[in-house]
Amino acid sequence: MKKAALLVLIGFLLAIAAGCVVAPPRVAPPPLRTEVLSARPGLHFVWIGGSWRWNGHAYVWAAGSWVKAKPGKSWVPGHWERRGHHWVWRKGRWR
Protein backbone atom coordinates (compact mmCIF):
# COMPACT_ATOMS: atom_id res chain seq x y z
CA MET A 1 0.00 0.00 0.00
CA LYS A 2 2.86 2.40 0.85
CA LYS A 3 4.50 1.72 -2.53
CA ALA A 4 1.28 2.53 -4.38
CA ALA A 5 0.85 5.78 -2.45
CA LEU A 6 4.48 6.71 -3.14
CA LEU A 7 4.05 6.01 -6.86
CA VAL A 8 0.91 8.15 -6.96
CA LEU A 9 2.75 10.97 -5.17
CA ILE A 10 5.71 10.75 -7.58
CA GLY A 11 3.34 10.77 -10.56
CA PHE A 12 1.55 13.80 -9.17
CA LEU A 13 4.83 15.69 -8.63
CA LEU A 14 6.02 14.81 -12.15
CA ALA A 15 2.74 16.08 -13.61
CA ILE A 16 3.12 19.37 -11.74
CA ALA A 17 6.75 19.71 -12.85
CA ALA A 18 5.78 19.04 -16.48
CA GLY A 19 3.28 21.89 -16.30
CA CYS A 20 6.06 24.26 -15.19
CA VAL A 21 8.06 23.88 -18.39
CA VAL A 22 7.98 27.17 -20.27
CA ALA A 23 7.94 26.81 -24.04
CA PRO A 24 9.99 29.39 -25.93
CA PRO A 25 7.99 32.11 -27.67
CA ARG A 26 6.98 31.81 -31.32
CA VAL A 27 6.58 35.56 -31.76
CA ALA A 28 9.37 38.13 -31.88
CA PRO A 29 9.83 40.41 -28.87
CA PRO A 30 8.57 44.00 -29.09
CA PRO A 31 11.08 46.77 -29.83
CA LEU A 32 13.28 47.77 -26.90
CA ARG A 33 11.94 50.54 -24.70
CA THR A 34 13.71 53.84 -24.28
CA GLU A 35 14.87 54.06 -20.69
CA VAL A 36 15.67 57.11 -18.62
CA LEU A 37 18.93 56.48 -16.81
CA SER A 38 19.23 57.45 -13.19
CA ALA A 39 22.40 59.11 -11.94
CA ARG A 40 25.43 56.84 -12.07
CA PRO A 41 26.05 55.56 -8.52
CA GLY A 42 29.82 55.70 -8.92
CA LEU A 43 32.69 56.05 -11.35
CA HIS A 44 33.12 52.31 -11.89
CA PHE A 45 29.52 51.48 -12.81
CA VAL A 46 28.10 50.62 -16.22
CA TRP A 47 24.48 50.73 -17.38
CA ILE A 48 23.00 47.42 -18.47
CA GLY A 49 19.90 48.20 -20.48
CA GLY A 50 16.53 46.61 -19.95
CA SER A 51 15.16 43.79 -22.08
CA TRP A 52 12.05 41.79 -22.76
CA ARG A 53 11.64 38.52 -20.85
CA TRP A 54 9.26 35.70 -21.72
CA ASN A 55 7.05 34.55 -18.83
CA GLY A 56 5.51 31.62 -20.69
CA HIS A 57 2.55 33.62 -21.99
CA ALA A 58 3.77 37.09 -22.90
CA TYR A 59 6.80 39.34 -22.99
CA VAL A 60 7.35 41.44 -19.87
CA TRP A 61 9.81 44.29 -19.54
CA ALA A 62 12.78 43.93 -17.17
CA ALA A 63 14.18 47.40 -16.48
CA GLY A 64 17.87 48.15 -16.85
CA SER A 65 20.17 48.96 -13.96
CA TRP A 66 23.64 50.15 -13.01
CA VAL A 67 26.11 47.39 -12.15
CA LYS A 68 29.69 47.50 -10.97
CA ALA A 69 32.01 47.22 -13.96
CA LYS A 70 34.53 44.40 -14.18
CA PRO A 71 38.04 45.80 -14.70
CA GLY A 72 39.35 45.19 -18.22
CA LYS A 73 36.02 43.81 -19.43
CA SER A 74 33.18 45.23 -21.50
CA TRP A 75 29.51 44.31 -21.33
CA VAL A 76 28.00 42.48 -24.32
CA PRO A 77 24.20 42.91 -24.11
CA GLY A 78 21.86 39.96 -24.24
CA HIS A 79 19.60 39.57 -27.26
CA TRP A 80 16.79 37.53 -28.73
CA GLU A 81 17.56 35.34 -31.73
CA ARG A 82 15.32 33.28 -33.92
CA ARG A 83 15.87 29.52 -33.87
CA GLY A 84 13.57 27.77 -36.32
CA HIS A 85 10.01 28.66 -35.28
CA HIS A 86 11.01 29.92 -31.82
CA TRP A 87 12.82 32.87 -30.26
CA VAL A 88 15.61 32.16 -27.78
CA TRP A 89 17.18 34.58 -25.27
CA ARG A 90 20.98 34.79 -25.26
CA LYS A 91 22.14 36.22 -21.95
CA GLY A 92 24.47 39.19 -21.80
CA ARG A 93 28.03 38.62 -20.63
CA TRP A 94 31.29 40.31 -19.74
CA ARG A 95 34.00 39.99 -22.37
C-alpha positions in Angstrom: 0.0 0.0 0.0 2.9 2.4 0.8 4.5 1.7 -2.5 1.3 2.5 -4.4 0.9 5.8 -2.4 4.5 6.7 -3.1 4.0 6.0 -6.9 0.9 8.2 -7.0 2.8 11.0 -5.2 5.7 10.7 -7.6 3.3 10.8 -10.6 1.6 13.8 -9.2 4.8 15.7 -8.6 6.0 14.8 -12.1 2.7 16.1 -13.6 3.1 19.4 -11.7 6.8 19.7 -12.9 5.8 19.0 -16.5 3.3 21.9 -16.3 6.1 24.3 -15.2 8.1 23.9 -18.4 8.0 27.2 -20.3 7.9 26.8 -24.0 10.0 29.4 -25.9 8.0 32.1 -27.7 7.0 31.8 -31.3 6.6 35.6 -31.8 9.4 38.1 -31.9 9.8 40.4 -28.9 8.6 44.0 -29.1 11.1 46.8 -29.8 13.3 47.8 -26.9 11.9 50.5 -24.7 13.7 53.8 -24.3 14.9 54.1 -20.7 15.7 57.1 -18.6 18.9 56.5 -16.8 19.2 57.4 -13.2 22.4 59.1 -11.9 25.4 56.8 -12.1 26.0 55.6 -8.5 29.8 55.7 -8.9 32.7 56.1 -11.4 33.1 52.3 -11.9 29.5 51.5 -12.8 28.1 50.6 -16.2 24.5 50.7 -17.4 23.0 47.4 -18.5 19.9 48.2 -20.5 16.5 46.6 -20.0 15.2 43.8 -22.1 12.1 41.8 -22.8 11.6 38.5 -20.8 9.3 35.7 -21.7 7.0 34.6 -18.8 5.5 31.6 -20.7 2.5 33.6 -22.0 3.8 37.1 -22.9 6.8 39.3 -23.0 7.3 41.4 -19.9 9.8 44.3 -19.5 12.8 43.9 -17.2 14.2 47.4 -16.5 17.9 48.1 -16.8 20.2 49.0 -14.0 23.6 50.2 -13.0 26.1 47.4 -12.2 29.7 47.5 -11.0 32.0 47.2 -14.0 34.5 44.4 -14.2 38.0 45.8 -14.7 39.3 45.2 -18.2 36.0 43.8 -19.4 33.2 45.2 -21.5 29.5 44.3 -21.3 28.0 42.5 -24.3 24.2 42.9 -24.1 21.9 40.0 -24.2 19.6 39.6 -27.3 16.8 37.5 -28.7 17.6 35.3 -31.7 15.3 33.3 -33.9 15.9 29.5 -33.9 13.6 27.8 -36.3 10.0 28.7 -35.3 11.0 29.9 -31.8 12.8 32.9 -30.3 15.6 32.2 -27.8 17.2 34.6 -25.3 21.0 34.8 -25.3 22.1 36.2 -22.0 24.5 39.2 -21.8 28.0 38.6 -20.6 31.3 40.3 -19.7 34.0 40.0 -22.4 
